[in-house]
Amino acid sequence: MKLSLLLNSYFKQGLLFVLGYLLVACQNQTQQLRVAVSPWLGFEPIYLSKQLAYPGSDEYQVNELTTPSHVMHALKSAQVDAAFLSLTEVISLLAERVDLTVVAVIDRSVGGDALVTQQPINDITQLKGKRIGYESLSVASLVMDDWLKDTDVNADDFVLVEAKLDEQLGLFRRGEISAVMTSGPIQSRLVDNLSANVLYQSAAQGQPYYRVLVVRTAVLQNKRQQVSKLLTNFYAANNWLEEHSREGFKLIAKRTQLYSKEVRQAYSKIQVLNAQQSIALFSSKFILGHAQEKAQRMAELELIHRAPDLSRNFNSQWLMELTGV
């Protein structure tokens, strides 16, 4: 009888310990900042911060999704707290009344977005009447419009089809599309593995395309520490990458299944901004004005129903605290 009571007591203590452990684990999971990312090499420092085990890197959870559209859906449905996206994609969400705050400008594409074609196609005349794939909800829609204006051709001259980032490689390989407006690792694989031609790059017309870190406004204060730690580690990892590019590009190449040479080439088309450069874009009101111009253009192209009021959706407070400004 005594033995039974003793075992029962041990069982209860063990059960309480397990329940307590699970409770703490659940609390830690809840307290983590959930961050969504799609393939773009300018976002790689956030993965490096995990690989290099930076202090506080356990305060945010990085979820790699296959397309910007999936990242947008995750933000919209509150499955994640924050995301790395293009400014164009953020504007689309804001136009749908998703309450978000841009807390940092991450990078500027200087040719990282491009139109690539099948090997026999070297000019626009050969492309007319053929199928061009692009992800309509992403920055590709505006790069596509830039290309059409820059080359003085009409969209009706081509067959434009939806091709999300994770579908592009397969569609191109099977010959179901003759060209695709793409970016990041997919562009590298198309060019290096499938001998695709680069017909147009986003830098050709001088139009800047920015990527940003955006956070759901509802969680900004509750997860203030995690947002600060995410920013701190991102910029620290980016500084490390600049100083150790050889080693860093190897780590990125291994994670993205690219060659180091491909990573280096891709980075030459991305200007990753440091915290001070990002603050300057906020302080000068440049990024807000630029976003408002982009929103108006998107409305004119009927990519969104209306241009949203963006005046309350840009906040450099976390960056300024980070740098002591």
C-alpha positions in Angstrom: 0.0 0.0 0.0 2.8 2.4 1.0 4.7 1.4 -2.2 1.6 2.2 -4.2 1.2 5.6 -2.6 4.8 6.3 -3.1 4.7 5.4 -6.8 1.5 7.5 -7.2 3.3 10.4 -5.6 6.3 10.0 -8.0 3.9 9.7 -10.9 2.1 13.0 -10.0 5.4 14.8 -9.5 6.6 13.5 -12.9 3.4 14.5 -14.6 3.6 18.0 -13.1 7.2 18.3 -14.4 6.3 17.2 -17.9 3.3 19.6 -17.9 5.4 22.4 -16.6 8.0 21.7 -19.3 5.4 21.7 -22.0 3.9 24.9 -20.7 7.3 26.7 -20.8 7.9 25.3 -24.3 4.5 26.5 -25.5 5.2 29.9 -24.0 8.6 30.1 -25.7 7.0 29.2 -29.0 4.3 31.8 -28.5 6.8 34.4 -27.6 9.0 33.8 -30.6 8.6 36.2 -33.5 7.4 34.1 -36.5 9.0 35.4 -39.6 8.2 34.3 -43.2 10.7 34.5 -46.1 10.7 33.5 -49.8 13.8 32.9 -51.9 15.8 36.1 -52.4 19.5 36.3 -51.6 19.3 39.7 -50.0 17.4 38.0 -47.2 20.1 35.4 -46.5 21.7 37.3 -43.5 18.7 36.2 -41.4 19.6 32.5 -42.1 23.3 33.3 -41.4 22.3 34.7 -38.0 20.9 31.2 -37.2 23.8 29.3 -38.7 26.3 31.4 -36.8 24.2 31.0 -33.6 24.0 34.7 -32.8 22.8 35.6 -29.3 19.0 35.8 -29.2 18.5 34.0 -32.6 16.2 31.7 -30.7 13.8 34.6 -30.2 12.6 34.4 -33.8 11.5 31.5 -36.0 12.3 31.7 -39.7 9.8 30.0 -42.0 11.0 29.7 -45.6 8.0 29.6 -48.0 8.4 28.9 -51.7 6.8 32.1 -53.2 6.1 35.7 -52.2 2.4 34.9 -52.7 2.6 32.3 -49.9 4.4 34.8 -47.6 1.7 37.4 -48.3 -1.0 34.8 -47.4 0.7 33.8 -44.2 0.8 37.5 -43.1 -2.8 38.1 -44.1 -4.0 35.1 -42.2 -1.8 36.0 -39.1 0.1 32.7 -39.4 3.3 34.7 -39.0 4.1 38.0 -37.3 6.6 39.4 -39.7 8.0 38.9 -43.2 10.6 40.0 -45.7 8.9 41.2 -48.9 9.2 43.6 -51.8 7.7 47.0 -51.2 5.2 46.2 -54.1 4.0 43.1 -52.2 3.6 45.1 -49.0 1.5 47.7 -50.8 -0.8 45.0 -52.1 -1.4 43.8 -48.6 -2.0 47.3 -47.3 -4.5 47.9 -50.1 -6.4 44.9 -48.7 -6.4 46.6 -45.3 -3.9 44.3 -43.7 -2.4 46.4 -40.9 1.4 46.3 -41.3 4.3 48.4 -40.3 7.5 48.7 -42.4 10.4 48.7 -39.8 13.4 48.5 -42.1 14.4 48.8 -45.8 16.5 45.7 -46.4 17.9 46.1 -50.0 17.6 47.6 -53.4 17.6 45.4 -56.5 20.0 46.6 -59.2 19.3 43.9 -61.7 18.2 41.1 -59.4 14.8 40.9 -61.1 15.0 39.8 -64.8 13.2 38.5 -67.8 14.9 35.4 -69.1 14.1 33.5 -72.3 14.6 30.0 -73.8 17.9 29.6 -75.5 16.8 30.2 -79.2 15.1 33.6 -78.2 17.5 36.5 -78.3 15.3 39.5 -79.0 11.7 40.8 -78.5 10.6 40.0 -82.1 11.3 36.3 -81.5 9.3 36.4 -78.3 6.1 38.0 -79.8 3.0 35.7 -79.6 4.7 33.4 -77.0 3.9 32.6 -73.4 5.6 34.7 -70.7 5.3 33.6 -67.1 5.3 35.9 -64.0 4.0 35.9 -60.5 1.3 38.6 -60.7 1.1 39.4 -57.0 4.8 40.0 -56.7 7.2 42.7 -57.7 7.4 41.0 -61.1 4.2 42.7 -62.2 5.9 46.1 -62.1 9.1 44.9 -63.6 7.0 43.5 -66.4 5.4 46.9 -66.9 8.8 48.6 -66.9 10.0 46.2 -69.6 6.9 46.8 -71.8 7.4 50.6 -71.5 11.1 50.5 -72.0 10.9 48.3 -75.1 7.8 50.1 -76.5 5.7 46.9 -76.9 2.2 46.0 -75.8 1.2 43.3 -73.4 -1.2 42.1 -76.1 1.8 41.1 -78.2 2.5 38.2 -75.8 0.5 35.6 -73.8 1.1 36.5 -70.2 0.5 33.6 -67.8 0.6 33.1 -64.0 3.8 31.4 -62.9 4.6 31.4 -59.2 8.2 31.4 -58.2 8.2 27.7 -57.2 6.6 26.7 -60.5 8.9 28.6 -62.9 11.7 26.2 -63.1 9.4 23.3 -64.1 7.4 25.3 -66.5 10.5 26.6 -68.2 12.2 23.2 -68.3 9.1 21.6 -69.9 8.9 24.4 -72.5 5.4 25.4 -71.3 6.6 29.0 -71.2 9.1 30.7 -73.6 10.2 33.3 -71.0 9.7 34.2 -67.4 10.0 37.3 -65.2 12.0 35.9 -62.3 14.5 36.7 -59.5 16.9 35.3 -57.0 18.1 31.7 -57.0 15.6 30.7 -59.7 17.1 33.2 -62.1 20.6 31.7 -61.4 19.3 28.1 -62.0 17.6 29.1 -65.2 20.7 30.8 -66.6 23.3 28.4 -65.4 21.5 25.0 -65.6 19.1 25.6 -68.5 21.2 28.1 -70.6 18.5 30.8 -70.5 19.1 34.2 -72.0 18.7 37.3 -69.9 16.6 39.6 -72.1 15.9 42.4 -69.5 17.1 43.4 -66.0 15.3 45.6 -63.5 18.2 48.0 -63.5 17.8 48.8 -67.2 15.3 51.6 -66.7 16.8 52.8 -63.4 13.6 52.0 -61.5 14.6 51.1 -57.9 12.9 48.0 -56.4 13.2 47.8 -52.6 12.7 44.8 -50.3 11.6 45.6 -46.7 11.0 44.0 -43.3 7.4 44.3 -42.3 5.7 43.4 -39.0 2.0 43.0 -38.2 1.2 46.2 -36.3 -0.8 44.3 -33.7 2.3 42.5 -32.4 4.9 45.3 -32.6 4.6 46.3 -29.0 4.1 42.8 -27.5 7.1 41.4 -29.4 9.2 44.5 -29.3 12.3 42.7 -27.9 12.1 40.0 -30.6 11.8 42.6 -33.4 14.9 44.4 -32.1 16.8 41.2 -31.8 15.9 40.2 -35.3 17.1 43.5 -36.7 20.3 43.4 -34.6 21.2 40.0 -35.8 20.3 40.6 -39.4 22.6 43.6 -39.6 25.3 41.9 -37.6 25.2 38.9 -40.0 25.2 41.2 -43.0 28.4 42.9 -41.6 29.9 39.5 -41.1 29.1 38.6 -44.7 30.8 41.7 -46.0 33.9 40.9 -44.0 33.9 37.1 -44.7 32.3 37.0 -48.2 34.2 33.9 -49.3 33.1 31.8 -46.3 29.7 33.4 -46.2 28.9 32.8 -49.9 29.9 29.1 -49.3 27.4 28.9 -46.5 24.7 30.5 -48.6 25.5 28.3 -51.6 25.2 25.2 -49.5 21.8 26.3 -48.0 20.3 27.4 -51.4 21.9 24.6 -53.4 23.8 27.0 -55.7 27.4 27.4 -56.5 29.4 30.0 -54.7 30.1 31.7 -58.0 26.3 32.0 -58.6 25.8 33.5 -55.2 28.6 36.1 -55.8 27.1 37.0 -59.2 23.6 37.4 -57.7 24.9 39.6 -54.9 26.5 41.9 -57.4 22.9 42.8 -58.4 21.6 43.5 -54.9 22.6 46.5 -52.8 22.0 45.3 -49.2 21.5 48.4 -47.0 22.9 48.8 -43.5 20.9 50.3 -40.6 22.1 53.8 -41.2 21.2 53.8 -44.9 17.8 52.4 -44.1 17.2 55.1 -41.5 18.2 57.8 -44.0 15.5 56.5 -46.4 12.9 56.9 -43.6 14.2 60.2 -42.3 14.2 61.9 -45.7 10.7 60.6 -46.3 12.1 59.1 -49.5 10.8 55.6 -48.9 7.3 56.8 -48.0 7.2 59.0 -51.1 8.5 56.2 -53.2 5.9 53.8 -51.8 3.1 56.3 -52.5 4.3 56.7 -56.1 4.4 52.9 -56.4 0.9 52.5 -54.9 -0.5 55.1 -57.4 1.1 53.3 -60.3 -0.2 49.9 -59.1 -3.7 51.4 -58.9 -3.5 52.8 -62.4 -2.4 49.3 -63.6 -5.3 47.8 -61.7 -3.0 45.7 -59.6 -4.8 47.0 -56.6 -8.3 48.6 -56.3 -7.0 51.8 -54.8 -3.9 53.4 -53.5 -3.9 53.1 -49.7 -2.9 55.8 -47.3 0.6 54.8 -46.2 1.4 57.7 -43.9 1.2 55.5 -40.7 2.8 52.4 -42.1 6.5 53.3 -42.0 8.3 53.5 -38.6 12.1 53.7 -38.1 11.8 53.7 -34.3 13.3 50.2 -33.9 16.2 51.0 -36.3 16.9 54.3 -34.4 16.9 52.5 -31.1 19.2 49.9 -32.6 21.8 52.5 -33.7 21.3 54.8 -30.8 20.1 57.7 -33.0 
